[in-house]
Amino acid sequence: MSKEELDLESLEGVGTVTSQKLKDSGVRSVLDLAVRGPSEIAEVTGWDLGKATDLCNRARIKLVEIGKLEKDFVSASDLYKKRQAVERVTTGCKNLDDLLAGGIETQAITEFYGEFGSGKTQLCHTLCVMVQIPRERGGLESNAVYLDTENTFRPERIVGIAESRGLDSETTLQGITVAKAYNSAHQELIISELGEYIETNHIKLVIVDSAVAHYRAEFLGRGTLAERQQRLNRMLHLLLRTAEAHNVAIVFTNQVQSTPDVFFGDPSKPTGGHVVGHTSTYRIYLRKAGKNRIARMVDSPYHPEREVVFVLNEKGVDDPPPETVGRKK
């Protein structure tokens, strides 16, 4: 696909001035335009919503014509064949890969939520290493972006995981780009600029650790709940469209909150409410069980709801030793 085909000015109705406005807001190609919502484009260009909608539709039609996006109507048979070609990144743990039917999928959002110490960040570090290994070993021979909102990324941990798995630590570090988000507005800005960076840096994995932390800290009280959920919804849908348009795997972690009205069972539930739950393609709950960790598939379009056991060690996430507790189902 040539750069000229994706140039904004190749679309009817986009001149030099409009093109510059779009580029200043992070929309630098037809692909970026297609993943944005019409309301956002209207806000950037100063157009009315109808004109902005027409422009987004023209961008989508062009991408369909050049084979970057699927047609509006596709047979289930063709879609099934396409699904067989979806790429997956191994987690480095056979049990977790089995839970996910082969690993973390591209063109989808996978959410891991759990309390502190459940292994969310350790899993993210491991994935940044595993995406770089050869395809025959479960990787994608590609690079990763780690969006850090809680100051949890540690290059020393990457070095330890890489060396434990027989990889060159310096090469592995070079394959990971870290972006620190200092507030929710900064986080949204980074995500809005992901498209161009993905295309130019051979990115196949985007980690957001954690997606909701800034929103939870900045929007306090019921009076701000509507605005928080609206911005969360906008940010997560942009992530989902980015995953589909650029064929990358998106993984984000989420915190939990306690529900005091639960007297039996686990009172922990993920933050972000229904907005986050509906946007995530796959949702996995992580919890501690002594020295082990348990991952449960909570929500998925096709995976069965079940649990598997994994451990945290020098390799990051790994399968438990055979002599310890077996897999739970």
C-alpha positions as CSV (number, residue, x, y, z in Angstrom):
1,M,0.0,0.0,0.0
2,S,1.6,3.3,-1.1
3,K,1.8,6.4,1.0
4,E,0.0,8.4,-1.7
5,E,-3.1,6.1,-1.3
6,L,-3.4,7.0,2.3
7,D,-2.7,10.7,1.9
8,L,-5.5,12.8,3.4
9,E,-5.6,15.1,0.4
10,S,-6.4,12.1,-1.9
11,L,-10.0,12.3,-0.5
12,E,-12.5,14.5,-2.2
13,G,-13.3,17.6,-0.1
14,V,-10.0,17.6,1.8
15,G,-7.8,20.5,0.9
16,T,-4.5,21.9,2.3
17,V,-6.2,23.8,5.2
18,T,-8.4,20.9,6.3
19,S,-5.5,18.4,5.9
20,Q,-3.3,20.5,8.2
21,K,-6.1,20.8,10.8
22,L,-6.4,17.0,10.8
23,K,-2.7,16.4,11.0
24,D,-2.4,18.9,13.9
25,S,-4.9,16.8,15.8
26,G,-3.0,13.5,15.1
27,V,-5.0,12.4,12.1
28,R,-2.2,12.0,9.5
29,S,-3.7,9.4,7.1
30,V,-6.9,8.0,5.7
31,L,-6.5,5.1,8.1
32,D,-6.3,7.5,11.1
33,L,-9.4,9.2,9.7
34,A,-11.4,6.0,9.5
35,V,-10.8,5.1,13.1
36,R,-12.0,8.4,14.5
37,G,-15.6,9.3,15.2
38,P,-17.5,11.9,13.1
39,S,-18.0,14.1,16.2
40,E,-14.3,14.3,16.8
41,I,-13.6,15.1,13.1
42,A,-16.3,17.8,13.3
43,E,-14.7,19.3,16.4
44,V,-11.3,19.4,14.7
45,T,-12.3,20.8,11.3
46,G,-15.1,23.1,12.5
47,W,-17.5,21.3,10.1
48,D,-21.1,20.3,10.9
49,L,-21.6,16.7,12.0
50,G,-23.2,15.6,8.6
51,K,-20.2,16.8,6.6
52,A,-17.8,15.2,9.0
53,T,-19.7,11.9,8.8
54,D,-19.5,12.0,5.0
55,L,-15.8,12.4,5.2
56,C,-15.4,9.5,7.6
57,N,-17.5,7.3,5.3
58,R,-15.4,8.3,2.2
59,A,-12.3,7.3,4.2
60,R,-13.8,3.9,5.0
61,I,-14.9,3.3,1.4
62,K,-11.4,4.1,0.1
63,L,-9.9,1.7,2.6
64,V,-12.3,-1.0,1.5
65,E,-11.4,-0.4,-2.2
66,I,-7.7,-0.8,-1.5
67,G,-8.2,-3.9,0.6
68,K,-7.3,-2.5,4.0
69,L,-10.8,-2.9,5.5
70,E,-13.5,-5.5,5.0
71,K,-16.7,-4.8,2.9
72,D,-19.9,-3.9,4.7
73,F,-21.5,-7.3,4.0
74,V,-19.3,-10.4,4.2
75,S,-20.4,-14.0,4.2
76,A,-19.9,-16.0,7.4
77,S,-17.7,-18.4,5.4
78,D,-15.4,-15.7,4.3
79,L,-15.3,-14.3,7.8
80,Y,-14.4,-17.7,9.2
81,K,-11.5,-18.0,6.8
82,K,-10.3,-14.6,7.8
83,R,-10.5,-15.6,11.5
84,Q,-8.3,-18.6,10.9
85,A,-5.5,-16.1,9.8
86,V,-5.8,-13.9,13.0
87,E,-2.4,-13.6,14.6
88,R,-1.7,-14.5,18.2
89,V,1.0,-13.7,20.7
90,T,2.0,-16.3,23.2
91,T,1.9,-15.3,26.9
92,G,4.9,-17.6,27.6
93,C,2.6,-19.8,29.7
94,K,0.9,-22.8,28.1
95,N,-2.0,-22.7,30.6
96,L,-2.8,-19.1,29.7
97,D,-2.4,-19.7,26.0
98,D,-4.8,-22.6,26.3
99,L,-7.3,-20.4,28.1
100,L,-7.0,-17.8,25.3
101,A,-7.1,-20.5,22.5
102,G,-3.6,-19.9,21.5
103,G,-2.6,-16.5,22.9
104,I,-3.4,-12.8,22.8
105,E,-5.3,-12.0,19.5
106,T,-4.6,-9.2,17.1
107,Q,-7.6,-7.0,16.1
108,A,-9.0,-7.3,19.6
109,I,-8.8,-5.8,23.1
110,T,-7.9,-8.2,25.9
111,E,-8.5,-6.9,29.4
112,F,-6.8,-8.3,32.5
113,Y,-8.2,-7.2,35.8
114,G,-7.4,-8.1,39.4
115,E,-6.2,-6.7,42.8
116,F,-2.6,-5.6,43.4
117,G,-0.1,-8.5,43.2
118,S,-2.3,-10.6,41.0
119,G,0.2,-10.6,38.1
120,K,-1.2,-8.0,35.7
121,T,2.0,-5.9,35.3
122,Q,4.2,-9.1,35.3
123,L,2.0,-10.4,32.4
124,C,2.4,-7.2,30.5
125,H,6.2,-7.2,30.8
126,T,6.3,-10.8,29.6
127,L,4.1,-10.1,26.6
128,C,6.5,-7.2,25.6
129,V,9.2,-9.9,25.4
130,M,7.2,-12.7,23.8
131,V,5.9,-10.6,20.9
132,Q,9.5,-10.2,19.7
133,I,10.3,-13.9,19.4
134,P,10.1,-15.8,16.1
135,R,6.6,-16.9,14.9
136,E,7.4,-20.6,15.1
137,R,7.8,-20.1,18.9
138,G,4.6,-18.1,19.3
139,G,5.8,-14.6,18.7
140,L,5.2,-12.1,15.9
141,E,8.8,-10.9,15.4
142,S,7.5,-7.4,16.1
143,N,7.8,-4.5,18.5
144,A,5.7,-3.3,21.4
145,V,4.4,-0.1,22.8
146,Y,3.9,0.1,26.6
147,L,1.7,3.0,27.8
148,D,2.5,3.4,31.5
149,T,0.0,5.3,33.6
150,E,1.0,4.1,37.0
151,N,4.9,4.2,36.8
152,T,5.0,0.4,36.8
153,F,7.2,-0.3,33.8
154,R,10.7,-1.6,34.9
155,P,13.4,-2.2,32.2
156,E,15.2,-4.4,34.7
157,R,12.3,-6.8,34.7
158,I,12.4,-7.0,30.9
159,V,16.2,-7.8,31.1
160,G,15.5,-10.6,33.6
161,I,12.6,-12.1,31.6
162,A,14.6,-12.0,28.3
163,E,17.7,-13.6,29.8
164,S,15.7,-16.3,31.6
165,R,14.2,-17.2,28.2
166,G,17.5,-17.2,26.4
167,L,17.0,-13.9,24.5
168,D,19.4,-11.0,24.1
169,S,18.3,-8.4,26.7
170,E,19.6,-5.3,24.8
171,T,17.8,-6.3,21.6
172,T,14.6,-6.9,23.5
173,L,14.8,-3.5,25.2
174,Q,15.2,-1.8,21.9
175,G,12.0,-3.4,20.7
176,I,9.9,-1.8,23.4
177,T,8.7,1.8,23.3
178,V,7.5,3.2,26.6
179,A,5.1,6.2,26.8
180,K,4.3,7.6,30.2
181,A,0.9,9.2,30.5
182,Y,0.8,11.8,33.3
183,N,-3.0,12.4,33.3
184,S,-6.1,11.3,31.4
185,A,-5.8,14.0,28.7
186,H,-2.1,13.0,28.1
187,Q,-3.2,9.4,27.9
188,E,-5.9,10.2,25.3
189,L,-3.3,12.3,23.3
190,I,-0.9,9.4,23.2
191,I,-3.6,6.9,22.0
192,S,-4.7,9.3,19.3
193,E,-1.2,9.4,17.9
194,L,-0.7,5.6,18.0
195,G,-1.7,4.9,14.4
196,E,1.2,6.6,12.7
197,Y,3.7,5.2,15.2
198,I,2.3,1.6,14.7
199,E,2.8,1.8,11.0
200,T,6.3,3.2,11.0
201,N,7.8,1.1,13.8
202,H,6.5,-2.4,13.1
203,I,4.3,-2.5,16.2
204,K,2.1,-5.6,16.8
205,L,1.4,-5.2,20.6
206,V,0.1,-2.2,22.5
207,I,0.0,-2.4,26.3
208,V,-2.0,0.1,28.5
209,D,-1.2,-0.4,32.2
210,S,-3.6,0.7,33.5
211,A,-6.4,2.1,31.3
212,V,-8.7,3.4,34.0
213,A,-6.3,4.6,36.7
214,H,-6.1,8.3,35.7
215,Y,-9.9,8.6,35.2
216,R,-10.5,7.0,38.6
217,A,-8.2,9.5,40.3
218,E,-9.3,12.6,38.5
219,F,-13.1,12.2,38.3
220,L,-14.2,12.0,41.9
221,G,-17.8,11.8,43.1
222,R,-21.1,11.1,41.3
223,G,-21.3,14.5,39.8
224,T,-18.4,13.7,37.4
225,L,-19.4,10.1,36.6
226,A,-21.1,10.9,33.3
227,E,-18.2,12.9,31.9
228,R,-15.7,10.2,33.1
229,Q,-17.7,7.4,31.4
230,Q,-18.1,9.4,28.2
231,R,-14.3,10.0,27.9
232,L,-13.5,6.4,28.9
233,N,-15.9,5.2,26.2
234,R,-14.3,7.4,23.6
235,M,-10.8,6.4,24.5
236,L,-11.6,2.7,24.5
237,H,-13.4,2.7,21.2
238,L,-10.5,4.5,19.6
239,L,-8.3,1.7,20.9
240,L,-10.6,-1.0,19.5
241,R,-10.8,0.7,16.1
242,T,-7.0,1.1,16.1
243,A,-6.6,-2.7,16.8
244,E,-8.9,-3.6,13.9
245,A,-7.5,-1.1,11.4
246,H,-3.8,-1.7,12.1
247,N,-4.0,-5.4,12.9
248,V,-2.4,-5.1,16.4
249,A,-3.1,-6.8,19.7
250,I,-4.3,-4.3,22.4
251,V,-3.9,-5.4,26.1
252,F,-5.0,-3.3,29.0
253,T,-5.1,-3.8,32.7
254,N,-7.8,-2.7,35.0
255,Q,-8.1,-2.2,38.8
256,V,-10.8,-3.7,41.0
257,Q,-13.1,-2.2,43.6
258,S,-14.9,-3.9,46.4
259,T,-18.7,-4.2,46.5
260,P,-19.7,-4.2,50.2
261,D,-23.2,-5.6,49.5
262,V,-21.7,-9.0,48.5
263,F,-21.9,-11.4,51.4
264,F,-20.9,-14.6,49.6
265,G,-18.2,-15.1,47.0
266,D,-15.6,-12.6,45.7
267,P,-16.6,-9.0,46.3
268,S,-14.1,-7.6,43.8
269,K,-15.4,-6.2,40.5
270,P,-13.5,-4.3,37.8
271,T,-13.6,-0.5,37.7
272,G,-15.0,1.4,34.7
273,G,-18.5,0.0,34.8
274,H,-20.4,-1.3,31.7
275,V,-18.4,1.0,29.3
276,V,-15.3,-1.0,29.9
277,G,-17.0,-4.3,30.1
278,H,-18.8,-3.9,26.7
279,T,-15.7,-2.6,24.9
280,S,-13.3,-5.4,25.9
281,T,-13.3,-8.3,23.5
282,Y,-11.9,-10.7,26.0
283,R,-12.0,-10.2,29.8
284,I,-9.9,-12.2,32.2
285,Y,-9.9,-12.0,36.0
286,L,-6.6,-12.6,37.8
287,R,-6.4,-13.5,41.5
288,K,-3.9,-14.8,44.0
289,A,-4.1,-18.4,45.3
290,G,-1.1,-18.8,47.7
291,K,2.0,-18.9,45.6
292,N,0.0,-19.5,42.5
293,R,-2.2,-17.2,40.4
294,I,-5.5,-18.1,38.8
295,A,-6.8,-16.7,35.6
296,R,-10.6,-17.0,34.8
297,M,-12.2,-16.2,31.5
298,V,-15.0,-13.9,32.4
299,D,-16.3,-12.7,29.1
300,S,-15.6,-13.7,25.5
301,P,-17.5,-14.1,22.2
302,Y,-16.5,-17.8,22.0
303,H,-14.1,-19.0,24.8
304,P,-15.7,-21.1,27.5
305,E,-15.7,-19.7,31.0
306,R,-13.1,-21.6,33.0
307,E,-10.0,-21.2,35.1
308,V,-6.3,-22.0,34.7
309,V,-3.3,-21.8,37.1
310,F,-0.1,-20.0,36.4
311,V,2.9,-18.7,38.5
312,L,5.2,-15.7,38.5
313,N,8.9,-16.4,38.4
314,E,12.1,-15.3,36.7
315,K,10.5,-15.9,33.3
316,G,7.6,-13.6,34.1
317,V,4.4,-15.6,33.8
318,D,5.0,-19.4,33.6
319,D,3.3,-22.7,34.1
320,P,3.4,-24.2,37.6
321,P,5.7,-27.1,38.2
322,P,4.1,-30.5,37.5
323,E,4.4,-31.6,41.1
324,T,2.2,-28.7,42.3
325,V,-1.5,-28.0,41.8
326,G,-2.8,-28.9,38.4
327,R,-5.0,-26.9,36.1
328,K,-8.4,-26.0,37.4
329,K,-11.4,-26.1,35.1
